[in-house]
Amino acid sequence: MLSTNPYLENFPGHLQPTMNGFHSSSSSSSGTISSGDSTESIKYSNNILRYISDILMDEEDDLENKPCMLQQCLRLQAAEKSFSEVLGNSSNSPPSQGCDESNQDGDYCRSTSFESYSSFNTDNSSYEFDWVNLVGEYESSLLQASLLGGSYGTHYQNMVPLINNEEGSSPGTREKRSYQVDDDASYEQGRRGNKISATVFSNESEPPEILDEVLRIRFGRSKKYCCVEPLSKNDMLKMQNVGSNSKTARSKNRNSNTDATVDLWTLLTQCAQAVADYDKRNAYDTLKKIRQHSSPSGDGLQRMAHYFAIGLETRLNAGTPSYPPLDMASAADMLKAYKLYVTASPLQWMTNKLATQTIKNLVQNESRVHIIDFGICYGFQWPCLIRYLSERNGPIKLRITGIDLPQPGFRPTERVEETGRRLETLCKRYKVPFEYNCIAQKWETIRLEDLKIDRNEVTVVNCFYRLKNLPDETVLVNSPRDAVLKLIRSINPNIFLHGVVNGSYSAPFFPTRFREALFHFSSQFNMFEANCPREDAERMILEKGTIGRDAINVIACEGAERVERPESYKQWQIRNKRAGFKQIRVDQELVNEIKGMVKNEYHRDFVVDQDGNWVLHGWKGRIFHALSVWVPA
């Protein structure tokens, strides 16, 4: 159970984190925080609170009817590539209008720079593309995308299918599903009856106050696939250890937790083998059994099995005549749920702490700094740095280039521009000279001149946990990952801050990928089980929209539509060195401070460790993320 977090001391009571249904109020038994650490934490918290107030007062910042920024751009990226594959077009981009002539790849995007609101206007000349998922008969389990009129359609790596409820069943209950596999006729009936509820992405509101509360808390098919390899005894023991701390299921019809654990691992493996063999009869029969033991509201293992079953079912059905878009949580719901994540996990705090402190040490005697942020999203991590720059001796000019993927519609740079407006308002308050340049296009198509490098400035490149969504060599011969790293090397930055998702579940072969995904996501769901109340609706939304969505994408998708492609941090180390970087050691005092805070303030099973020059974050010995600092070789 989490202890009181000093970041949240000044928060209203209703915003305090709740663990297992109760507000955290006691100190951790593992130790206490020194007054210096507490003061530093409050300082970080107050900076974010001021940033929240800016957003609340910003009447121009209309976040209504906008989907989640990251999910929307990833959906468009995958849909664009899928549609290109359907057409057999050598170009991976749809046509565009009104783009800069230098953008030869046809990216429907532009870059915008400004130093004040007066120079912030852009034209809405880009062509709008509305994407709807349409799956037809084709090989290798690829879900093809097609252009249709209407609202933005969901794309399937972001979707969670909902089995149609029987009449009279209430939301949140797990009704029984019927999969008839006794004979050919009943099997076809069962296949047709296994429908997915189809609703287009809900463009619900994303009110500024929700965004503010988030800021308060943080400082295909083919028989060519071989059969799934059976899990070894050692693997089974690892699986059982991961799920050993899960709570006993409350359902009367379920067996004991131990029996369910063994059954679910076995059933998932058997089902994956049937899906790999395209054995629909056995696959549906096994899926029915998995449904009886799994639930999105059960314990961690049962929740994981629920989403894995969705992924297996989706992969199995990829060749059916029609597979419509699936429902997913709104952006507003995702932002509410994100509060739960940043209070339950130390990842965001330690990421911000490491980046801010490293930049502070670099610019102590400098007058100008340029931060190039690949994947800036909402810009949550920069308010603390802005506050520091306002307090140092002598003025310093801050220039940020915010880079992200384009949003669909007439204004692909709109969301990245909004981030710039928020940061500009904050800089005006603290009297920090500020300039912002936004770029919304495919990262591998960005040119050095687009970044407007000034060699008289301290240049920092920042990229945390987003390069995993770029295709690797198994998708494109000329890997976009290497292209982006080469671009960063050509920038010749003073430092390159790099955070990666550590995972081995992106193998091109489905059996290997499925087995690794079992290990990885079981630990993820177990982490939420230990740190979040089981009945918390925000936990369900978070699992559905993040790790559940990722698991479905890893299991169900192939080719360009599989956007979740993590690598181990050791593989990234090889990539970075090959691109011309050398790794430097993170300040040891900073690492020790992070270790102490995580030990005293978070669950005892969280791991913060070091491997060489990497700072690692994980749960019960399994490493989820790795942070590093690089300089040009």
C-alpha positions as CSV (number, residue, x, y, z in Angstrom):
1,M,0.0,0.0,0.0
2,L,1.3,3.4,-1.0
3,S,2.3,5.9,1.7
4,T,1.4,9.6,1.5
5,N,3.2,11.1,-1.4
6,P,4.8,14.5,-0.7
7,Y,4.0,15.6,-4.3
8,L,0.3,15.6,-3.2
9,E,0.6,17.3,0.2
10,N,-1.2,20.4,-1.1
11,F,-3.8,18.6,-3.0
12,P,-7.5,18.7,-2.1
13,G,-8.6,15.7,-0.2
14,H,-10.8,14.3,-3.0
15,L,-7.7,14.2,-5.3
16,Q,-5.5,12.2,-2.9
17,P,-4.7,8.8,-4.2
18,T,-6.7,5.9,-2.9
19,M,-5.2,2.4,-2.6
20,N,-7.5,-0.6,-2.3
21,G,-10.4,1.7,-1.5
22,F,-8.7,3.8,1.2
23,H,-6.8,7.1,1.1
24,S,-3.1,6.7,1.9
25,S,-2.4,8.4,5.2
26,S,0.4,6.5,6.8
27,S,4.1,6.6,6.2
28,S,5.8,3.7,4.5
29,S,7.1,1.1,6.9
30,S,10.3,0.9,4.8
31,G,11.5,4.3,5.8
32,T,10.8,8.0,5.9
33,I,11.8,10.8,3.6
34,S,14.2,13.5,4.7
35,S,13.1,17.1,4.9
36,G,15.2,18.0,1.9
37,D,13.5,15.4,-0.2
38,S,10.1,16.5,1.0
39,T,10.9,20.1,0.2
40,E,12.1,19.2,-3.3
41,S,8.9,17.2,-3.9
42,I,6.6,20.0,-2.8
43,K,8.5,22.4,-5.1
44,Y,7.8,20.0,-8.0
45,S,4.2,19.7,-7.0
46,N,3.7,23.5,-6.8
47,N,5.1,24.0,-10.2
48,I,2.6,21.6,-11.7
49,L,-0.3,23.2,-9.7
50,R,0.5,26.6,-11.2
51,Y,0.5,25.0,-14.6
52,I,-2.9,23.5,-13.9
53,S,-4.3,27.0,-13.1
54,D,-3.0,28.3,-16.4
55,I,-4.9,25.6,-18.3
56,L,-8.1,26.2,-16.2
57,M,-8.0,30.0,-17.1
58,D,-7.2,29.4,-20.7
59,E,-10.6,29.9,-22.4
60,E,-9.1,29.4,-25.8
61,D,-7.9,26.0,-25.0
62,D,-10.9,24.1,-26.2
63,L,-10.4,20.5,-25.5
64,E,-14.0,19.5,-26.1
65,N,-14.8,16.6,-28.5
66,K,-11.1,15.7,-29.0
67,P,-9.8,12.1,-28.8
68,C,-6.8,11.1,-26.8
69,M,-3.8,12.7,-28.6
70,L,-1.4,9.7,-28.6
71,Q,-4.0,7.0,-29.5
72,Q,-5.4,9.1,-32.3
73,C,-2.1,9.7,-34.0
74,L,-1.1,6.1,-33.7
75,R,-4.4,5.0,-35.1
76,L,-3.9,7.3,-38.1
77,Q,-0.3,6.1,-38.6
78,A,-1.4,2.4,-38.8
79,A,-4.5,3.1,-40.9
80,E,-2.4,5.1,-43.4
81,K,0.1,2.3,-43.8
82,S,-2.6,-0.4,-44.0
83,F,-4.5,1.6,-46.7
84,S,-1.3,2.0,-48.7
85,E,-0.8,-1.8,-48.5
86,V,-4.3,-2.4,-49.8
87,L,-3.8,-0.1,-52.8
88,G,-0.4,-1.6,-53.4
89,N,1.0,1.9,-53.5
90,S,4.7,2.4,-53.0
91,S,4.0,5.6,-51.1
92,N,3.1,5.2,-47.4
93,S,1.2,8.5,-47.3
94,P,-2.2,9.6,-48.6
95,P,-2.3,12.7,-50.8
96,S,-2.2,16.0,-49.2
97,Q,-2.9,19.6,-50.0
98,G,-1.4,22.8,-48.7
99,C,1.7,21.2,-47.3
100,D,5.1,22.7,-47.5
101,E,6.8,22.0,-50.8
102,S,9.8,20.6,-49.0
103,N,7.7,17.8,-47.6
104,Q,8.2,15.4,-50.5
105,D,6.7,12.4,-48.8
106,G,3.2,14.0,-48.8
107,D,2.8,14.2,-45.1
108,Y,-0.4,16.2,-44.3
109,C,1.4,18.3,-41.7
110,R,3.4,21.4,-41.2
111,S,5.6,23.0,-38.6
112,T,4.7,26.2,-36.8
113,S,7.0,28.4,-34.8
114,F,6.0,31.3,-32.6
115,E,7.2,33.5,-29.8
116,S,3.9,35.1,-29.0
117,Y,0.2,34.5,-29.6
118,S,0.2,37.0,-32.5
119,S,2.4,34.8,-34.7
120,F,0.6,31.5,-33.8
121,N,-2.1,31.3,-36.5
122,T,-1.9,28.6,-39.2
123,D,-4.1,27.9,-42.1
124,N,-6.3,24.9,-42.4
125,S,-5.3,23.8,-45.8
126,S,-4.5,20.1,-45.2
127,Y,-6.8,17.6,-46.6
128,E,-8.9,15.7,-44.1
129,F,-8.9,11.9,-44.1
130,D,-11.5,10.0,-42.2
131,W,-10.5,6.5,-41.5
132,V,-12.8,3.5,-40.8
133,N,-11.6,0.0,-40.1
134,L,-12.6,-2.4,-42.8
135,V,-11.3,-6.0,-42.7
136,G,-11.5,-8.3,-45.7
137,E,-10.2,-11.6,-46.7
138,Y,-6.5,-11.6,-46.9
139,E,-3.3,-13.3,-45.6
140,S,-1.0,-13.0,-42.6
141,S,-3.7,-11.7,-40.2
142,L,-3.4,-8.1,-41.5
143,L,-6.4,-5.9,-40.8
144,Q,-6.8,-3.7,-43.9
145,A,-8.0,-0.2,-43.6
146,S,-10.2,1.7,-46.0
147,L,-11.3,5.3,-46.6
148,L,-15.0,5.9,-46.0
149,G,-17.0,9.0,-45.3
150,G,-17.9,9.8,-41.7
151,S,-16.3,10.3,-38.4
152,Y,-12.8,9.2,-37.5
153,G,-12.9,5.4,-37.2
154,T,-11.2,3.5,-34.5
155,H,-8.2,1.5,-35.5
156,Y,-7.8,-1.8,-34.1
157,Q,-4.7,-1.6,-32.0
158,N,-6.5,0.9,-29.9
159,M,-9.7,-1.1,-29.6
160,V,-11.2,-3.4,-27.0
161,P,-14.1,-5.4,-28.4
162,L,-17.1,-5.8,-26.2
163,I,-19.1,-9.0,-26.5
164,N,-22.8,-8.1,-26.9
165,N,-24.6,-8.3,-23.6
166,E,-27.6,-10.4,-23.3
167,E,-30.8,-8.5,-22.7
168,G,-31.2,-7.6,-19.1
169,S,-27.5,-7.9,-18.2
170,S,-26.0,-4.9,-16.5
171,P,-22.8,-3.2,-17.5
172,G,-19.7,-4.6,-15.8
173,T,-21.2,-8.1,-15.4
174,R,-19.7,-11.0,-17.3
175,E,-22.4,-12.8,-19.1
176,K,-21.9,-16.2,-20.5
177,R,-21.0,-16.5,-24.2
178,S,-22.1,-19.3,-26.4
179,Y,-19.7,-20.8,-28.9
180,Q,-21.3,-23.7,-30.7
181,V,-18.7,-26.1,-32.1
182,D,-20.5,-29.4,-32.1
183,D,-21.0,-29.6,-35.9
184,D,-20.4,-27.5,-39.0
185,A,-23.8,-25.8,-39.0
186,S,-23.7,-24.9,-35.3
187,Y,-20.1,-23.8,-35.6
188,E,-21.0,-21.3,-38.3
189,Q,-23.9,-20.1,-36.2
190,G,-21.5,-19.6,-33.3
191,R,-19.0,-17.8,-35.4
192,R,-21.7,-15.4,-36.7
193,G,-23.1,-15.0,-33.2
194,N,-19.7,-14.0,-31.8
195,K,-20.3,-10.3,-32.8
196,I,-18.4,-7.4,-31.7
197,S,-20.3,-4.2,-30.7
198,A,-19.4,-1.7,-33.4
199,T,-19.3,2.0,-32.5
200,V,-17.0,4.6,-33.9
201,F,-14.5,6.3,-31.6
202,S,-16.4,8.4,-29.2
203,N,-15.2,12.0,-29.5
204,E,-16.2,12.9,-26.0
205,S,-15.1,15.9,-24.1
206,E,-11.6,16.4,-22.8
207,P,-12.3,19.3,-20.5
208,P,-9.4,21.4,-19.3
209,E,-10.1,20.6,-15.7
210,I,-9.5,16.9,-16.3
211,L,-6.2,17.7,-17.9
212,D,-5.4,19.9,-15.0
213,E,-6.1,17.1,-12.5
214,V,-3.7,14.9,-14.3
215,L,-1.0,17.6,-14.0
216,R,-1.6,17.8,-10.3
217,I,-0.5,14.4,-9.7
218,R,2.6,14.1,-11.8
219,F,5.8,16.3,-11.5
220,G,-4.2,-12.0,-39.2
221,R,-4.6,-15.5,-40.2
222,S,-2.3,-18.0,-42.0
223,K,-1.5,-21.6,-41.6
224,K,2.1,-20.8,-42.2
225,Y,2.4,-19.9,-38.5
226,C,3.8,-22.8,-36.7
227,C,2.2,-24.2,-33.6
228,V,2.7,-22.4,-30.3
229,E,5.5,-24.0,-28.4
230,P,4.3,-25.5,-25.1
231,L,5.5,-23.7,-22.0
232,S,8.3,-25.4,-20.2
233,K,8.0,-26.3,-16.5
234,N,10.3,-23.4,-15.7
235,D,8.1,-21.0,-17.6
236,M,5.0,-22.4,-15.9
237,L,6.7,-21.8,-12.5
238,K,7.5,-18.2,-13.5
239,M,3.9,-17.6,-14.5
240,Q,2.6,-19.0,-11.3
241,N,5.0,-16.9,-9.3
242,V,3.8,-13.7,-11.1
243,G,0.2,-14.4,-10.3
244,S,0.7,-15.8,-6.9
245,N,-0.1,-12.5,-5.2
246,S,-3.4,-12.0,-7.0
247,K,-6.5,-11.9,-4.8
248,T,-9.0,-14.7,-4.7
249,A,-11.7,-14.3,-7.4
250,R,-15.1,-13.3,-6.0
251,S,-17.2,-15.1,-8.6
252,K,-19.1,-18.1,-7.1
253,N,-18.7,-20.1,-10.3
254,R,-14.9,-19.8,-10.3
255,N,-12.5,-22.3,-8.9
256,S,-9.8,-21.3,-6.4
257,N,-7.2,-18.8,-7.5
258,T,-4.5,-21.4,-7.8
259,D,-6.6,-23.6,-10.1
260,A,-7.7,-20.6,-12.2
261,T,-4.1,-19.6,-12.6
262,V,-3.0,-23.0,-13.9
263,D,-6.1,-23.3,-16.1
264,L,-5.8,-19.9,-17.6
265,W,-2.2,-20.3,-18.6
266,T,-2.9,-23.7,-20.1
267,L,-6.0,-22.5,-21.9
268,L,-4.4,-19.4,-23.3
269,T,-1.5,-21.5,-24.6
270,Q,-3.8,-24.1,-26.2
271,C,-6.0,-21.4,-27.7
272,A,-3.0,-19.6,-29.2
273,Q,-1.8,-22.9,-30.7
274,A,-5.3,-23.4,-32.3
275,V,-5.3,-19.9,-33.6
276,A,-1.8,-20.3,-35.1
277,D,-3.0,-23.5,-36.8
278,Y,-6.2,-21.7,-37.9
279,D,-8.2,-24.4,-36.2
280,K,-11.4,-22.5,-35.6
281,R,-13.3,-25.3,-34.0
282,N,-10.8,-25.9,-31.2
283,A,-10.0,-22.2,-30.9
284,Y,-13.6,-21.2,-30.2
285,D,-14.1,-24.1,-27.8
286,T,-11.0,-23.0,-25.8
287,L,-12.1,-19.3,-26.0
288,K,-15.4,-20.3,-24.4
289,K,-13.5,-21.8,-21.5
290,I,-11.3,-18.8,-21.1
291,R,-14.3,-16.5,-21.0
292,Q,-15.7,-18.5,-18.1
293,H,-12.5,-17.9,-16.1
294,S,-11.7,-14.3,-17.2
295,S,-13.2,-10.9,-16.6
296,P,-12.2,-7.3,-17.1
297,S,-13.2,-6.7,-13.4
298,G,-11.5,-9.8,-11.9
299,D,-8.1,-10.2,-10.4
300,G,-5.0,-9.3,-12.4
301,L,-4.7,-12.7,-14.1
302,Q,-8.3,-12.8,-15.0
303,R,-8.1,-9.4,-16.5
304,M,-5.1,-10.3,-18.6
305,A,-6.8,-13.4,-19.8
306,H,-9.8,-11.3,-20.8
307,Y,-7.7,-9.1,-23.1
308,F,-5.6,-11.9,-24.4
309,A,-8.8,-13.7,-25.4
310,I,-9.9,-10.6,-27.3
311,G,-6.6,-10.6,-29.1
312,L,-6.8,-14.2,-30.0
313,E,-10.4,-14.0,-31.1
314,T,-9.6,-10.9,-33.2
315,R,-6.7,-12.6,-34.9
316,L,-8.8,-15.7,-35.6
317,N,-11.6,-13.5,-37.1
318,A,-9.3,-11.4,-39.3
319,G,-10.3,-13.3,-42.4
320,T,-14.1,-12.9,-42.0
321,P,-16.0,-10.7,-44.5
322,S,-16.6,-7.8,-42.1
323,Y,-14.9,-6.9,-38.8
324,P,-16.2,-3.4,-37.7
325,P,-14.5,-0.8,-35.5
326,L,-14.6,-1.5,-31.8
327,D,-15.5,0.7,-28.9
328,M,-12.9,2.4,-26.7
329,A,-12.7,4.9,-23.9
330,S,-13.0,8.6,-24.5
331,A,-10.0,10.9,-24.1
332,A,-11.6,12.4,-21.0
333,D,-11.9,9.0,-19.4
334,M,-8.4,8.2,-20.2
335,L,-7.1,11.4,-18.6
336,K,-9.0,10.6,-15.4
337,A,-7.6,7.1,-15.4
338,Y,-4.1,8.5,-16.0
339,K,-4.2,10.1,-12.6
340,L,-4.4,6.7,-11.1
341,Y,-1.4,5.5,-13.0
342,V,0.9,8.3,-12.0
343,T,0.0,7.9,-8.3
344,A,0.4,4.1,-8.4
345,S,3.6,3.9,-10.4
346,P,6.8,5.9,-9.9
347,L,7.7,5.9,-13.6
348,Q,6.5,9.4,-14.5
349,W,8.0,11.0,-11.5
350,M,11.4,9.4,-11.9
351,T,11.4,10.2,-15.7
352,N,10.7,13.8,-15.1
353,K,13.2,14.0,-12.2
354,L,16.0,12.5,-14.2
355,A,15.4,14.7,-17.3
356,T,15.0,17.9,-15.3
357,Q,18.0,17.4,-13.1
358,T,20.2,16.4,-16.0
359,I,19.3,19.5,-18.0
360,K,19.7,21.7,-14.9
361,N,23.3,20.5,-14.5
362,L,24.0,21.1,-18.2
363,V,22.7,24.7,-18.5
364,Q,24.0,26.2,-15.2
365,N,26.3,28.7,-16.9
366,E,24.4,29.0,-20.2
367,S,22.1,31.7,-21.6
368,R,20.2,29.7,-24.2
369,V,18.9,26.2,-24.4
370,H,17.0,24.4,-27.2
371,I,15.0,21.3,-26.3
372,I,13.9,19.0,-29.1
373,D,11.2,16.7,-27.7
374,F,10.3,13.7,-29.9
375,G,6.8,12.8,-28.6
376,I,5.9,16.0,-26.7
377,C,2.2,15.1,-26.4
378,Y,0.7,17.5,-23.7
379,G,4.1,18.8,-22.5
380,F,3.6,17.7,-18.9
381,Q,7.3,17.3,-18.0
382,W,8.5,20.8,-18.8
383,P,6.8,23.1,-16.1
384,C,9.4,22.1,-13.5
385,L,12.3,23.0,-15.7
386,I,10.7,26.3,-16.6
387,R,10.3,27.1,-12.9
388,Y,14.0,26.3,-12.4
389,L,15.1,28.5,-15.3
390,S,13.2,31.4,-13.7
391,E,15.0,31.1,-10.4
392,R,18.6,30.8,-11.6
393,N,21.0,33.7,-11.7
394,G,20.7,35.5,-15.0
395,P,18.1,35.1,-17.7
396,I,18.1,32.1,-20.0
397,K,16.1,31.8,-23.2
398,L,14.2,28.5,-23.6
399,R,13.4,27.2,-27.1
400,I,11.3,24.0,-27.4
401,T,10.7,22.1,-30.6
402,G,7.7,19.9,-30.0
403,I,7.5,16.9,-32.3
404,D,4.6,14.4,-32.6
405,L,2.7,12.5,-35.1
406,P,0.0,14.3,-37.0
407,Q,-3.7,14.3,-36.0
408,P,-6.3,13.5,-38.6
409,G,-8.3,16.4,-40.0
410,F,-7.7,19.8,-41.4
411,R,-5.3,20.8,-38.6
412,P,-2.8,18.0,-38.1
413,T,-0.6,20.2,-35.9
414,E,-3.5,21.5,-33.7
415,R,-2.8,19.5,-30.6
416,V,1.0,20.1,-30.7
417,E,0.2,23.8,-31.1
418,E,-2.0,23.7,-28.0
419,T,0.9,22.3,-26.0
420,G,3.0,25.3,-27.1
421,R,0.4,27.8,-26.0
422,R,0.3,26.3,-22.6
423,L,4.0,26.3,-22.2
424,E,4.2,29.9,-23.5
425,T,1.7,31.1,-21.0
426,L,3.7,29.5,-18.2
427,C,6.9,31.1,-19.4
428,K,5.3,34.5,-19.5
429,R,4.3,34.1,-15.9
430,Y,7.8,33.2,-14.8
431,K,9.4,35.7,-17.2
432,V,11.3,33.1,-19.1
433,P,12.0,34.1,-22.7
434,F,10.4,31.4,-24.8
435,E,10.2,30.3,-28.4
436,Y,8.2,27.3,-29.6
437,N,8.3,25.4,-32.9
438,C,6.0,22.5,-33.6
439,I,6.3,19.7,-36.1
440,A,3.6,17.2,-36.8
441,Q,4.7,14.6,-39.3
442,K,6.2,11.2,-39.6
443,W,9.4,11.4,-37.6
444,E,11.6,9.7,-40.2
445,T,10.7,12.3,-42.8
446,I,11.9,15.3,-40.6
447,R,15.0,17.0,-42.0
448,L,17.7,18.7,-40.1
449,E,16.8,22.2,-41.4
450,D,13.3,21.8,-40.1
451,L,14.7,21.8,-36.5
452,K,16.4,25.3,-37.0
453,I,19.5,24.3,-35.1
454,D,21.5,27.2,-33.6
455,R,25.0,26.1,-32.7
456,N,25.3,28.9,-30.1
457,E,22.6,27.2,-28.0
458,V,22.8,24.2,-25.7
459,T,20.9,21.6,-27.6
460,V,19.0,18.8,-25.8
461,V,17.2,16.0,-27.5
462,N,14.5,14.2,-25.5
463,C,12.6,11.1,-26.4
464,F,10.8,8.9,-23.8
465,Y,9.0,5.6,-24.6
466,R,7.8,6.5,-28.1
467,L,10.4,5.0,-30.5
468,K,8.8,1.6,-29.9
469,N,5.9,2.7,-32.1
470,L,8.1,3.3,-35.2
471,P,8.5,0.3,-37.6
472,D,11.7,-1.7,-37.5
473,E,13.6,-3.7,-40.1
474,T,10.9,-6.5,-40.1
475,V,8.4,-4.0,-41.6
476,L,10.6,-1.7,-43.7
477,V,14.0,-2.4,-45.1
478,N,15.1,1.2,-44.3
479,S,14.2,1.2,-40.6
480,P,12.5,4.4,-39.5
481,R,14.0,3.8,-36.0
482,D,17.5,4.1,-37.4
483,A,16.5,7.0,-39.6
484,V,15.3,9.0,-36.5
485,L,18.5,8.1,-34.5
486,K,20.6,9.2,-37.5
487,L,18.7,12.5,-37.5
488,I,19.3,13.0,-33.8
489,R,23.0,12.3,-34.4
490,S,23.1,14.9,-37.2
491,I,21.7,17.4,-34.7
492,N,24.9,16.8,-32.7
493,P,23.1,17.5,-29.4
494,N,24.9,18.3,-26.1
495,I,22.9,15.4,-24.6
496,F,20.3,12.9,-25.8
497,L,17.9,11.7,-23.1
498,H,16.4,8.4,-24.1
499,G,13.8,6.3,-22.4
500,V,12.7,2.9,-23.8
501,V,10.0,0.3,-23.1
502,N,11.9,-2.9,-22.3
503,G,10.2,-5.9,-24.0
504,S,10.9,-9.0,-26.0
505,Y,7.4,-9.5,-27.3
506,S,7.9,-8.0,-30.8
507,A,9.3,-11.1,-32.5
508,P,8.1,-11.6,-36.1
509,F,6.9,-15.2,-35.3
510,F,3.6,-15.4,-33.5
511,P,4.4,-18.3,-31.1
512,T,7.5,-16.6,-29.7
513,R,5.8,-13.3,-29.4
514,F,2.8,-14.7,-27.7
515,R,4.8,-16.5,-25.0
516,E,6.9,-13.4,-24.3
517,A,3.7,-11.3,-24.1
518,L,2.3,-13.6,-21.5
519,F,5.3,-13.0,-19.2
520,H,5.3,-9.2,-19.8
521,F,1.7,-8.4,-19.5
522,S,1.1,-10.7,-16.6
523,S,3.5,-8.6,-14.6
524,Q,1.8,-5.4,-15.8
525,F,-1.6,-6.6,-14.6
526,N,-0.1,-7.9,-11.4
527,M,1.3,-4.4,-10.7
528,F,-2.1,-2.8,-11.0
529,E,-3.6,-5.6,-8.9
530,A,-1.2,-4.8,-6.0
531,N,-1.5,-1.0,-6.2
532,C,-5.1,-0.2,-7.3
533,P,-8.5,-1.1,-5.9
534,R,-10.0,-3.9,-7.9
535,E,-13.4,-2.1,-8.1
536,D,-11.9,1.2,-9.3
537,A,-13.6,2.1,-12.6
538,E,-10.6,4.2,-13.6
539,R,-8.4,1.2,-13.2
540,M,-10.5,-0.7,-15.7
541,I,-10.4,2.2,-18.2
542,L,-6.6,2.5,-17.8
543,E,-6.1,-1.2,-18.3
544,K,-8.4,-1.2,-21.3
545,G,-6.8,1.8,-22.9
546,T,-3.2,1.1,-22.3
547,I,-1.9,-2.4,-21.5
548,G,-5.1,-4.1,-22.7
549,R,-4.9,-2.3,-26.0
550,D,-1.2,-3.0,-26.3
551,A,-1.7,-6.7,-25.7
552,I,-4.5,-6.9,-28.3
553,N,-2.3,-5.2,-30.8
554,V,0.7,-7.5,-30.1
555,I,-1.4,-10.6,-30.4
556,A,-3.9,-9.7,-33.2
557,C,-2.0,-7.6,-35.6
558,E,0.8,-8.1,-38.1
559,G,2.7,-5.9,-40.5
560,A,2.3,-2.2,-40.3
561,E,-0.8,-2.4,-38.1
562,R,1.3,-3.9,-35.3
563,V,2.5,-0.6,-33.8
564,E,3.6,-2.0,-30.5
565,R,7.2,-3.2,-31.2
566,P,9.4,-2.8,-28.1
567,E,12.9,-3.9,-27.9
568,S,15.2,-4.7,-25.0
569,Y,17.3,-1.8,-23.7
570,K,20.4,-3.8,-24.7
571,Q,19.1,-3.8,-28.3
572,W,18.6,-0.1,-28.1
573,Q,22.1,0.3,-26.8
574,I,23.4,-1.4,-30.0
575,R,21.2,0.9,-32.2
576,N,22.3,4.0,-30.4
577,K,26.0,3.1,-30.7
578,R,25.6,2.2,-34.3
579,A,24.0,5.6,-34.9
580,G,27.1,7.3,-33.5
581,F,26.3,7.9,-29.8
582,K,28.2,6.9,-26.7
583,Q,26.5,6.4,-23.3
584,I,27.4,8.4,-20.3
585,R,26.7,7.6,-16.6
586,V,23.7,9.2,-15.0
587,D,24.6,11.3,-11.9
588,Q,24.9,8.8,-9.1
589,E,23.5,11.1,-6.5
590,L,20.4,11.6,-8.6
591,V,20.0,7.8,-9.0
592,N,20.3,7.3,-5.3
593,E,17.7,10.0,-4.6
594,I,15.3,8.3,-7.0
595,K,15.9,4.9,-5.4
596,G,15.2,6.3,-2.0
597,M,12.0,8.0,-3.0
598,V,10.7,4.9,-4.7
599,K,11.6,2.7,-1.8
600,N,10.0,5.0,0.8
601,E,6.9,6.2,-1.2
602,Y,5.8,3.4,-3.4
603,H,5.1,-0.3,-3.2
604,R,8.0,-2.4,-2.1
605,D,7.9,-4.6,-5.2
606,F,8.8,-1.7,-7.5
607,V,12.3,-2.0,-8.8
608,V,14.8,0.8,-9.5
609,D,18.2,-0.5,-10.4
610,Q,21.2,0.1,-12.7
611,D,22.7,-2.0,-15.4
612,G,25.8,-0.3,-16.6
613,N,24.7,3.2,-17.5
614,W,21.0,2.4,-17.7
615,V,18.6,3.3,-14.9
616,L,15.9,0.5,-14.8
617,H,12.3,0.5,-13.6
618,G,10.3,-2.6,-13.1
619,W,8.1,-4.8,-10.9
620,K,9.1,-7.9,-9.0
621,G,12.3,-8.3,-11.0
622,R,10.8,-7.8,-14.5
623,I,12.1,-4.6,-16.1
624,F,9.5,-2.5,-17.9
625,H,11.5,0.7,-18.7
626,A,15.1,1.9,-19.0
627,L,16.4,5.4,-19.0
628,S,19.8,6.6,-20.3
629,V,21.8,9.7,-21.3
630,W,23.9,9.8,-24.5
631,V,26.3,12.2,-26.2
632,P,27.7,12.1,-29.8
633,A,30.7,9.8,-30.0
